[in-house]
């Protein structure tokens, strides 16, 4: 049986800009038909005890994670324990390699083109660059996968992320980037195997047995052309 995971969610426990309490998250995740969540807090990851309590109360697996702000955009780290001294994406890559963690580049083309773009904000003609040139940004060589369905991006931004990831042959995921209950599960990632914990998730991510999907009513539809 497939597992449907929203890989990018923020809550009031560890993200200053979220309106999602654990109770509201449980209700929203059940309504969305999710079977697991990655809680990617900005500052303080969920304690393991809190994640276990959430599972006991809801039946939904909660996997503590973190979204890191780096010199090359926002990176989701799955399977990375407490670390210090991370300032650059190279720092994060070294820490991830040391612990066997998995790194996902979040919303790479949000606000593109323009000065607010985290990857290309200082490139005057970024909007005129072909996919081949955009794909040369060094961050794409430092992550394991790219988020190509993000609930905080418009379709044009998500499509550009998908085109660059396809050009590079990088794995792609979908997730809500939820900061409010109504956003939970808008996009998700479907895994072929059952996921019962972090080790299962990391194994399946490394094997590439997953696809980004969008929620349509009570079902999830994998992104066309992605498997």
Secondary structure by P-SEA (a helix, b strand, c coil): cbbbbccbbbcccccccccccaaaaaaaaaaacccbbbbccccccccaaaaaaaaaaccbbbbbbbbbbccccbbbbcccccccccccaaaaaaaaaacbbbbbbcccccccccccccccccccccccccccccccccccccccccccccccccaaaaaaaaaaaaaaccccccccccccccccccbbbbbccccccaaaaaaaaaaccbbbbbbcccccccccccc
